[in-house]
Amino acid sequence: MKHVLPRFQRPIKSKGEPFIDVSYWETATQAHDAKDYKKALVETINYINPALLKGKDTDKDIEIVQSQGSTEIHITITDDTFSVKAPFLKITENTNKVALYRKVAEVNFHPLKLTQIILHNDTLWFEYKTPIELCQPYKIYYLLREICISADNYDDEFIEKYNAEFYQEPKVTPLISEEKEQVWLQIENILDDYKNYSALFQEKRWNDFQWDISLISILKIVNIPCVHGSLRTLLEFYVNTLMNGNLGFQQRVDKSFGFMQKLCEMTKEEYLDNIYHAEALISIKSRSSSSILQQHAKSLEKNLNSYVQKNDDLMLCYYLQYSFLYIIYCFNVEEHHKNAIYNVLEQVSGKSLDEAAPMLLETYHSFLDGTVGTASHNSSKKGFFSKLFG
C-alpha cells in the first residue's frame, strides 16, 4: 500500500487580521526618499494595516485608535510630528509596585530599543514622539511592532507576577456557529491524522518522522488565525521547542510527543474557549516580500537537492510540508504567496509520495525564483520538473 500525505484544509479568515500589500511599502520608501514625509508615514501605515486609515482624510491631522489585545494604541500624525501612546496595564492597591517598577526599568534598558514604558496616573504606557522628518518607514514599522509584541508579551507576565491589571479587556468577536463547527472539524482532522501517522511511523520504526508529524500538526493548528489565548501561547512554545537546534533531537521529539497527547485529550469546549476573532493593529509575524521569501527558500535548497539526488520522496515531501507551513507561521505573507502554499498543500492531500513530490517542488521553485503567482510560474508546470518526474 502506497504512503499518502496527511490532509490539509486552508483555515477560515479571521476578522481584524492585518494583511499586507508590498506596493504600499515601495511607495512609502520612495516618498521618504523624496522628503514627502507625511505621505511616507501614511503609506507605511497602509502597509502595516490598510484598514486603519479607511475613511480618514489623510490631508489633515490623523488620529488612529486601535486595540491590540488588551492594549489601546493611539497614533497621531500631523504635518510636523508623529507620536504613539499605548496604555496597556493599570496599577492597583494590590500591585507589587517596587518589584514591577524595577522590572519596567530593566525592560526599558533591554530589550526595548525604540520605545519606553512610562507611568501616567497609575497606568503604564508605551510612548514615542518624533519629528516627522525622522520617520523612516523601517523605523516606524519596527517601532509599532516592538510596542505590540512587547505589550502582548509583558501584560500577562506583569499581571501574574506583580498583580497589575489589564488596561482594558481584549476586543474579541465570537465565531458564529457555522465557523465554530468548521474550525473544530479542521482541528479534529488534524489530530486524527496525527494519531494515525504517529502510529504508522511507530509501527514502521520511522521514529525520526515523529518530529515531522508533530511539527506539521502543531503548525496546522497555530496557523488558524482565530486561535488565540493560552492555546496559542502553548502552540508557539512547542513550535520553538521543535525548531530549537540547541536541544537534542530526541529530547525535542519526546517533548512534542507529550504535548501532542495533551492536545488529543483536550475537549471541544477547551479548544473553543481559545478560538475567536481578535482586533489587531499589526501582525506580530515578520514582514515579508518576494526577495525575503526567496532568501528563505534559498536556505532550504541544500537539503532539497540532497533529497532529489537520492530520490528520497518521503523526506522531500515531509520537509516541504512543514517548511511551507513554517513560512505561514513566521511571515506576514501577501495573499498570492499564502494562496500558493495553501493551494499546493490542498493538492497533495492524500496523494502518494511520487505524485506529491513534483507538485511540492514546483511551488518551492516558484518561491526560489520569485515567480509565485506570475505567468512564468503557471507556464512552468510543463517545464523542468514535469520532465524530471514525468
N, C-alpha and C positions, 0 to 999 in steps of 0.2 A: 504493500500500500504506500502510495506517494505521500511525502510530508507536505502539508499545505500550511500556509501562513495564517496567523490569527486574524480575526475580523477587525475591521476598523469602520467607524462611522463618525463623520465630522460632527463636532458639538454644535449646539444651538448658539446663536449670538447672544451676548449679554447686553442689556440696555445700559447705556452710560459708559461702555467700554471705549476708551480712546483709540482712534486708528490714525495711521499716518499716511501722508501723501508727500513723497520726497520732493515734488516740484515746488512746494512751499519753502523747503529748506534752500533750494537753489536760488529762489527769489530773495529770500532773507539775506543770504551771504552776498548776493550781488548788490542789494540795496545798501547794506552796511559798507561795502567797499566804495559805493558811490556817495557815502556820507548822508544818505537818506535814512537817518537813524530810527525815526518813528515807524516808517514802513518796514524796516528790518525787524523791529520788535513785533509789529502786527503779524508779519509773515512767520516769525518764529513761533508765536502763539498758535497760529493756524497749523503749523507743522505739528506742534505738541497735541493739539486737540481743536479742530476747526469749529466744534460746537460752541466753544467758549465765546466766540465773537459773533455768533449768529444773531442778526437783528440789531447789532450795535453800530453806531456811527463812528467809524474809526478816524474821521477828520477832527473830532472833538476829543476832550479828555475821556479816557476809557477806564471804567471801573468793572472789575470782574470779581464775583464771589462764587466760589466753587468748593464743594466738600471733597475731601479725600479721606475716606474712612471717618474717624471722629474729629478730624482736623478741618477747620474752616479757613480757606485760603483766600485772602484779599489781594488783588493785583491792581495797581493804579499806574496808568501810563498817561503822562502829559507831554507837551512839546519839549519839556526840559528834563524831566526825571522819570525814573522807573522805580517803583517800590513794591515790596511784598510784606504783608503781615499775616501770620498764620497761627492763631491761638489753638493750642492742642491739649492743654491739661489745666485743671483747676487745683489750687492748693486749699486744703480744708484744715479744720482744727485737729483732725486725726493724722495729718500728714507729718511724716518724719522730716521736717524742713531742713535741718542741718545736714543730714545724710543726702537728701535729694539735691540741695544746692551744691554740695561738694561734687556730686555726680554730674550735675549740669556744667559746672566749671571744667570738669575733666572732658566732657563731650565737646564743649566749645573749643578746647585746646586741640583735641583729636577725638573723633575723626572728621568733625566739621571743617570744611575748607572755605566755603563761600558765604555761609550764613552764621548767625549766632542765635542762641536761645536767650531771651530776655524775660525778666519778671515784671509784669504790669498788674498791679492791683490783684494779687493772688491768682494770676493766670500766667502760665508760661507760653511765650510766643516765639516763633521763629521770625526774625526781622532782617530786612535788607533794603537799602536805598542807595541809588547811584545816579549820576548824571546820565542822560540818555545816550550821549556820545560814547560812553564806555560799555554799552550793552551789545557786545559782540554775540552773535547767535549761539555759538558753542557755550559761552559763559552763562547765558540766560537759560538755555536748555538744562545744563548740568546744575545750575542753582536751583531751579524748580524741582528737578529730580532729586537733588540732595534733601530738600525740605520734605518732600513727600515720602521718600524712603525712610528718612530719619524719624519723622512723625509716626509712621507705621511701625518702625522698629522699637521706638522708645516708649510709646504711650502705655502699652501693656506692661512693660518692664517697670516703669515708674509707678504704675498703679499697684502692681503686685508687691514690689519691694518697699515702697515708701508711702503707700496709702494715699496717693493722689487720686483725682477723679477725671474722667473724660470731660473735655470741654463741651461736647455735645454727643448725643447718640449718633452712630453712623447712619447716614441716609440710605436706606435699603428699600427695595421693592420686591415683594414676594413673587415667585413664579406663579403663573396661572396653572390650573390643574393639569392641563394637557402638557405644558412644559415640564412640570414635575415628573410626570409619568415617563416622558421621553428621556429625561436625564437619568432617572432611576433605571430604566430598561438598559440604557447605554452602560451604566456602571455595572449592572448585573452581568451583562455580556462580557465586559472586561474581566470581571472576577471569575466568571465561569471559564473563560479562555485561559486565564492564569492557572486555575486549578488543573485543567486538562493538560496543558502544555508542561506544567511543572511535574505532574505525574508521569507524562511521557518521557521527559528528559531524565527523570529518576530511573524509570524502567530501562532506558537505553544506556544509562550511566554517562549521559552527556551532562555531567554536573556543572560544567562551566556555563552552560546555557541557562542555568537558574538565574544567573546575574542578568542576562539579556531579557528574559521574560518578566522578571521583577521590574527592571527599569522601564521596559515598554509599557507595562500595565500601570505603573505609577505615573508615568508621563501622560498617558491617555487620560487619566482622571484629573491630574493637576492642570492639564491644558483645557479643561472645560471652564470657560470664562466665569461662569456663575458659581464656581466652587470657591468658598471663602472661609473665614473663621479659623478655628483651631485645626480643622481638617487640612486646609491649605498649608498652614504652618508646618504640620507634620509631614505632608507630602513633599514640600520643598526641602525639609531637613533630610529626608531619605533619598531624594534626588542627589543632593550634595554629598551625602554619605557614599552612595554608589559610584559617583564620579570622582571621589577623592582618592587619587593615586598614592597618597601618603599612607593610606591604610592598606593592609594586606588584602589580597583579592578574596580569600576565603572568609576573612572577617567581614568584608562587605556583603558577601553572599549570605552569610549567617544572619547578619543584622537585617537584611532585606527580607529574608525568609520569615523571620519572626514578625516583622511589620506586616507582611502580606497576609499572614494568618489573622492578625488583628483586623485588617481591612475586610477580610472574608467573613469575619464573625460579627461585624457591625450591622445593626438593624437599618431598615429603610428609614425609620424616623431619625436615627442618629446621623445618617447622611443628609437628609433633607433639612435638618437644623442648620447645616453649613452651606446650603445652596440657596442663593438669592441674587438679585441684581443689585449692584452697589455703585454709587456715584464715584467718579474719579476725575481728577484734573489731568493727570499724566500717567501713562503706562510706566510701571517701575521696571519693565524689561529694558534691555539695552537698545539703543537706536540702531536702525539698520538701513542699508541701501544695497543696490546691486553689487557695488565694489566690496562692501563689508561682508556680504554673503559669499562673494567669490573667494575672498581671503579665507573664510571659514571652510568652504568646500575644498580649497587647496590643502588645508591641514588634514583632510581625510584621504587625500589622493594616494599616499604611500601604502596605507593598509588596503585600500580598494584594489590597487594594481596587483598587490600580492595575492588577493583572493581570486582575481580574474586569471592570473597566470597559473594558479593552482587548480582552476576550475572548481573552486570551493563555493558553490552557490549557497550552501547553508550559512556559512559565516558572512558572506556578502549580503544576503537578504536580511539577516537579523541586525547586522551592523548598520545598514542603510535605514532600516525601520526606526531604530532608536536614534540614529543621527538626525533624521528628518524631524522626529518628534522633539528632539532636543533643540533644534533651531526654533521651533514654535515656542518652546519653553523659555529660551534665553532672549530672543529678539522680538521687538515690536515690528513685525514684518508688514509690508504692504499687502493688499488683498491679492494681487496676482501671484505673489510668492507663496502666500498661505494657501491659495487655491491649488497651486501646482503640487504642493505637498499633500494636501487633502485628497486631491484627485488620484494621485498615484497610489496612496495608501488604501483608498477605497477600491481601486482597480485590482490591486494584488491580494485583497482579502480573499482567503480561501483558495488562492492559486497555488499550484505546485512550484517548487523552487526553480525549475528550469523555465517556467512561464514568467515568474515574478522577477527574476534577476535582470533580464534586459530592460524591463519596464522601469525598475528602480534605478538602474544605471543611466538610462536615458534622462530621467529627471535630474539625477545628480549632475550629469554633464551640462545640463541647461543652466544650473547654478554656477558651475565651474566656468562656463563660457560667458555668463552674463546674458543669456538669451531666453530666460524664463518669460513666457507669455508673448514672445515675439514670433513673427512668421518663420524666422530661422529655426526656432525651437520646434514649431509644428511640422516643418518640412523635414526635420532631422529624423522623423520616425522611420523613414525608409533609407536611412544613412548607415553609418558605420556599424552600429550595434545590431541592426537588422541583419546585416551581412554576417556579423560575428556569431550571432546566435541562431540565425535563420537556417 
